Amino acid sequence: MTVKTTFSVLHPHMNSMVDTFHAIGLVMRACQSVSLLELLHIYIGVESNHLLPRFLQLTERVIILFGVITSQEEVQEKYVVCVLFIFWNLLDMVRYTYSMLSVIGISYAALTWLSQTLWMPVYPLCVLAEAFTIYQSLPYFESFGTNSTMLPFDMSTYLPYVLKLYLMMLFIGMYFTYSHLYSERKEVLRVFSVKQKKM
């Protein structure tokens, strides 16, 4: 019996973490694709939110899910994929519930506070998990030949370099998004508190 087999027998829940992408990858890809409609909703005014921060968040997910995880089968078996999906779904479950109720004029104090506070610890953890996913994918992009793309004018890009550059931009984007969400949180909670006092 190998060490890996022994570990799998002693920790059967670890197998399910490794199989996360195979179990729900299709659903995650479908949900993330549909979530792009949120940009349209913001643009036409159905949802009152700022377009650029939401665009950055959705772009992060699309690049990580489709460009990194889906394109490399070896990355799909990493534990970080399970962790990342948990963080993404935790944030979305609260945020979309809050947004849906807000659109139809229903608000709950606990849900408002949770939707404006949960992201504070979870969003940075998402970015760290995304960065770790990219870091773990680099050796596979380098060794399996899925690492360069031809561009016009006889130029080519070396994907590992692009991903390393994206890692830096990920943290710059996180700072911008975090600052915006924090300002938005203060405003939403202030307005909600005023409304509650008037009732």
C-alpha positions in Angstrom: 0.0 0.0 0.0 1.5 3.3 -1.0 1.6 6.4 1.1 -0.9 8.1 -1.1 -3.4 5.2 -0.8 -2.9 5.1 3.0 -3.5 8.8 3.2 -6.7 8.4 1.1 -8.0 5.6 3.4 -7.2 7.6 6.6 -8.6 10.8 5.2 -11.5 10.0 2.8 -12.8 13.6 2.9 -9.6 14.7 1.2 -10.5 12.7 -1.9 -13.7 14.7 -2.2 -11.7 17.9 -2.0 -9.5 16.7 -4.9 -12.6 15.7 -6.9 -14.3 19.1 -6.4 -13.8 20.4 -9.9 -14.9 17.1 -11.5 -18.0 17.1 -9.4 -19.1 20.8 -9.8 -16.8 22.3 -12.4 -19.5 22.4 -15.1 -21.9 24.1 -12.7 -19.3 26.6 -11.6 -18.4 27.5 -15.2 -22.1 27.9 -16.1 -22.8 30.1 -13.0 -19.7 32.3 -13.5 -20.7 32.7 -17.2 -24.2 33.8 -16.2 -22.8 36.1 -13.5 -21.4 38.3 -16.3 -25.0 39.5 -16.8 -24.5 41.4 -13.6 -22.4 43.9 -15.5 -25.3 44.4 -17.9 -27.7 44.9 -14.9 -25.4 47.5 -13.4 -25.0 49.3 -16.8 -28.8 49.5 -17.5 -29.6 50.4 -13.8 -31.4 47.3 -12.6 -28.8 47.0 -9.9 -27.3 50.0 -8.2 -23.6 49.2 -8.0 -20.4 50.6 -9.5 -19.3 48.9 -12.7 -15.5 49.0 -12.5 -15.1 47.2 -9.1 -17.6 44.5 -10.1 -15.9 44.1 -13.5 -12.5 43.6 -11.8 -14.0 40.9 -9.5 -15.7 39.0 -12.4 -12.6 39.3 -14.5 -10.5 37.7 -11.8 -12.9 34.8 -11.6 -13.1 34.3 -15.3 -9.3 34.3 -15.7 -8.8 31.9 -12.8 -11.6 29.5 -13.6 -11.4 29.3 -17.4 -7.8 30.4 -18.1 -6.0 28.5 -15.3 -8.2 25.8 -13.7 -10.2 24.6 -16.7 -7.2 24.6 -19.0 -4.9 22.5 -16.8 -6.3 19.2 -15.6 -3.5 18.8 -13.0 -4.5 22.1 -11.4 -8.1 20.8 -11.1 -7.0 18.2 -8.6 -5.4 20.7 -6.2 -7.0 21.3 -2.8 -6.9 25.1 -3.4 -9.6 24.7 -6.0 -12.1 23.4 -3.4 -11.1 26.2 -1.0 -11.5 28.8 -3.8 -15.0 27.5 -4.8 -16.1 27.6 -1.1 -15.0 31.2 -0.8 -16.6 32.3 -4.1 -19.9 30.6 -3.3 -20.0 31.9 0.3 -19.6 35.5 -0.9 -22.1 35.0 -3.8 -24.7 33.3 -1.7 -24.9 36.3 0.7 -24.4 39.0 -1.9 -26.9 37.7 -4.5 -29.6 37.1 -1.8 -29.1 40.7 -0.5 -29.1 42.1 -4.1 -32.2 40.2 -5.1 -34.2 41.4 -2.0 -32.9 44.9 -2.4 -34.2 45.1 -6.0 -37.7 44.2 -4.9 -37.5 46.6 -1.9 -37.0 44.1 1.0 -34.3 44.6 3.5 -33.2 42.8 6.7 -30.8 44.4 9.1 -28.8 41.1 9.7 -28.6 40.3 6.0 -27.5 43.9 5.2 -24.8 43.9 7.8 -23.6 40.4 6.7 -23.5 41.3 3.0 -21.5 44.5 3.8 -19.2 42.8 6.2 -18.5 39.2 5.1 -16.4 40.2 2.2 -13.9 41.9 4.6 -12.2 38.7 5.7 -13.3 36.5 2.8 -12.4 38.6 -0.3 -8.6 38.8 0.6 -8.7 35.1 1.3 -10.2 34.6 -2.2 -7.4 36.7 -3.8 -4.8 34.7 -1.9 -6.4 31.4 -3.0 -6.5 32.7 -6.6 -2.8 33.7 -6.4 -1.9 30.3 -5.0 -3.8 28.6 -7.8 -1.9 30.6 -10.4 1.4 29.8 -8.6 0.6 26.1 -8.6 -0.3 26.2 -12.3 2.9 27.8 -13.5 5.0 24.5 -13.6 2.2 22.8 -15.7 2.0 25.7 -18.2 5.8 25.6 -18.5 6.2 21.8 -18.9 3.1 20.8 -21.0 3.6 23.3 -23.9 0.4 25.3 -23.1 2.6 28.3 -22.4 2.7 30.5 -25.5 0.4 32.2 -27.9 1.2 33.6 -31.2 0.2 37.2 -31.8 0.1 39.3 -34.9 3.4 40.8 -36.3 5.4 37.6 -35.5 5.2 38.2 -31.8 4.4 35.6 -29.1 3.5 35.7 -25.5 4.9 33.4 -22.9 2.0 32.6 -20.7 3.9 31.9 -17.4 5.2 35.5 -17.7 1.7 36.8 -18.4 0.4 35.0 -15.3 3.3 36.3 -13.1 2.4 39.8 -14.3 -1.2 39.1 -13.6 -0.3 38.0 -10.0 0.9 41.5 -9.3 -2.1 43.1 -10.9 -4.3 40.8 -8.9 -3.1 42.4 -5.6 -3.3 45.9 -7.1 -6.9 45.2 -8.1 -7.6 43.8 -4.7 -6.5 47.1 -3.1 -8.7 49.1 -5.4 -11.7 46.8 -5.0 -11.3 46.6 -1.2 -11.1 50.3 -0.9 -14.2 50.8 -2.9 -16.1 48.1 -1.1 -15.1 49.6 2.3 -16.4 53.1 1.3 -19.6 51.5 -0.1 -20.0 49.6 3.2 -19.9 52.8 5.3 -22.4 54.5 3.0 -24.8 51.5 2.8 -24.8 51.0 6.6 -25.2 54.7 7.3 -28.2 55.0 4.9 -29.7 51.7 6.3 -29.3 53.0 9.9 -31.1 56.3 8.9 -34.0 54.4 7.3 -34.3 52.1 10.4 -34.6 55.2 12.7 -37.3 56.7 10.5 -39.4 53.6 10.7 
